[in-house]
Amino acid sequence: MIGGRTPRRWAVLRASSLRWRVTVVVIAVATLLLVGVGIVVDVVLGQQLNHQLDAQLSVHAQRATMLIQEGVPPDELVHQLHDRAVLAELRKADGSPLFSEPYAQVSASGPGAAAAREVFQLPDGTQLVLTADDRSVSNVQAQLRLLIVVVGGIGLVLAAIAMLVGVRAALRPLDTMTGLAEAITAGDRGHRLRPRDSRTELGRTATAFDTMLDALESAQADTEAAASAARAAEAVARRSEATLRRFLADAAHELRTPLTGMQGLAETLVRHPDLELSRREELATTMVRETRRATHLVAEMLELARIEGGLPLRLEPRDLGALAALAGQETQRAQLLAPTLTVSLSPDPDPGGAEVHVDEGRITQIVTNLLDNARRHTPAGGTLGVTVEHNDIEALLTVRDSGPGVPDGDRERIFDRLVRLDDARARDSGGAGLGLPIARALARAHGGDLTCLPGQPGGTFQLRLPLRPAAVPGHVT
């Protein structure tokens, strides 16, 4: 073990041709079987032929005994008893040849002769010799061996060819696996073997191959997903870091103005204690206003941080009539704050059983921010309208003004923190640039959204809130 881990063991696969290995093994086994069968057949056949030859010799001996008893002359005995299987001849008392058929001497004295012999003593002192000629047995055995060798050799060659063709066909699934593996290596990873019968050897191999591919693809997908998630998280982190840095820089810039003003006012009051009372009151009033401005900015930044961190909402069901009434109260407030503007609310919508699940205080804050933003950007004599309506899935609250509108390229940027499109505008006449980001964050906390609609005259902001089904008898919402 290395460092507490078991070393990985690799299986060594012999790369010789499986077709040739199978063919050679089968042909070798067939050759051994053929040789064994040939030996057994040769031995059994030889024993059978010798047994038949001995039987023929016995029959000739019995016949010779009968002919001798009948007094048949010796030369006639040789003529009647001699044939291809048993050779008959007369010999003198000393064993020298006396008479035989023309080929008997050659047959009897040739190679392989005299496998068995019977000798009869004749009355005239001569001998009748019957000899079993085993050359026929040797010839038959030689022919059989030649036949086995020739036929066996041809059979083995044909069997080898048939084995190569058959093994090639039998191993075609392995070629399919190889082709699939090569295709996967080339990048085409969507194919599978899908064997019809997973109980066979190749079926189990193909099933294991498919399972391995599925596991590899799943692992790769998980790895790619993890890498993608890591890249996305890194990008989000980088964007968040950049946003945080920009937010801190903007916040510092926004706070520097009131803080600098307060510092200057305080220093003036300290350095000039003999100022007139009216002047001191004016400086103190201005310092209070700047303090409130800084406090308001810090409060809005904290509010936005709380919302984005998961602000708890007190959600309650409200129909569209209640939402319209809430919007009506805010339009009256806007009319009081901007008497030079014409502020209107569309007629109360027909709820039609539609309800929204909202925190009324937070919805009021959204509408207030939208109306304050519209009021600041609408010139005197302009109009400001609020509409409440709904479709099949959402409640829509739209705030329109007759101001200069928002360029298409800035419709998303205005929802960023501390963004004001009119940078030249005096800071005390506008907000800190946090009203719209807070309103959108609250809208999304409700499961909805806040957008700036394109292609509209003036500025048009729309709050979308998801509808919840109205409760009906027998239905649980």
C-alpha positions, 0 to 999 in steps of 0.5 A: 500500500502507498499512502494508505491506498491499495495500488491499482491492479491492471489486467493484462490481456493477450492480444493474439487473434481470437479467431486463430486461437479458437480455430487452432484449439479446435483443429488440434482437438479434432486432430487428436480425436481423429488420430485416436479414432484411427488408432482404435479403428486400426487395432480393432479392424486388425484384430477382426481380420486376423480372427477371420483369417484364423477362422478360415484356416480352421475351416481349411484344416477341417476340410483337409482332414476330411480329404485326407481321410477320403484318400485324395492324392496329395497334389489334388489336396493342394489344388483343392485347399489352396486359395488367396487367404490360405496357401497349401503346399507339399513338403518333404519330411525334411521340410523342403518344398515339394509341390505348391500352386504357382504363386504359393512359394512366393506368397508363403516366403514373401514379407508378412507371410505365415501368420498362422500354419497347420501341418498334416502328415500324409501316408506317403511321408510327405507333409501338407502345410496350410498357411494363413496369408496375412498380407490381405490384412496388412493391405486392408490396414494400409489402405485404411490408414491411407484413407484416414490420413487423406480423408482426415487431412482434407476434413481438417482443412475444411474444418479449419476453413469452416471454423474461421468463417464460423468464428468470424460470424460468431465474433461479429458482436465483438466487432460491433463492440469494437466499432462502437468503442471507436465511435465513442472515442471519436465523440459519438456517445449516443449509441448502445449495443442493447442485446436482445438476450442478456443471458448469453455470454455475449449478451452479458458482455454487451449489457456490461458494456452498455452499463459501463458507457451509461456510468461513464456518461453519467460521471462525465455529465456530472463532472461537466455539470459540476465544472459548469456550476463551478464556472457559473459560481465563479462568474457569479462570485466575480460579478458579485464582487464587482457589484459589491465593489461598485456598490461600496464605491457608490455608497461611499461617494453618496455618503461623502457629500452629506458627510462632507457637508455636515463636517463643514457645517459643524466646523463653521459652528465650532470656529465661529461661535459668535455668528448671528443666531439666524445664521447659526439656525440656518447652519444647524437646519442644513446640517440636520437635513444632510444628516437625515439624507445620510441616515435615509441612504444608510437605511435604504442600503440596509433595507436592500441588504435585508431583502436580498438576504431573505426578508420574511414576508407576512403573506395574506390573500388579497383580491384585485379590488384590495390591490386597487384600493391600496394603489388608490391611496398611494395615488392620492398621496402622490397628488398631494405631493405633486399638485402640478401633476395630474394623477389618475387611477384606472377604474377598479378591476373586476377580480373575477375570483382572482387573488394575490398572496402579498404582504400589504406593507411591502406592496405599498412600499413598491407602489410608493417607490414607483410613484415617487420615481415617476413624480420626480421624472415628470415635468410640471403639467404632466400626467401620471397614471396607475392601472390594475388588471390581471390575466390568467396567471398574473396580476398587473399593476402598471405606473405610467408617466409623461416624462422623458422615458427610459432608453432601451439600453438603460431599462435594466441598468436602472434597477442596479444600486445607486444608478441615476440616469440624470447624473447632472440633476441636483442630488437634493431633487432626486433619490439615492438610486435605491428606490427601484432596486428595492422595489424589484427585490420586493417584487421578486420576494413575492414570486413576481417581478418588476420591469420597465416596459419598452416602446412606451411613451414616457416611463412605464413600470409594471409590477407582476404578481402571481395569482393564487386560485380563489378558494371554492367549496371542496377545493383546498388552496 
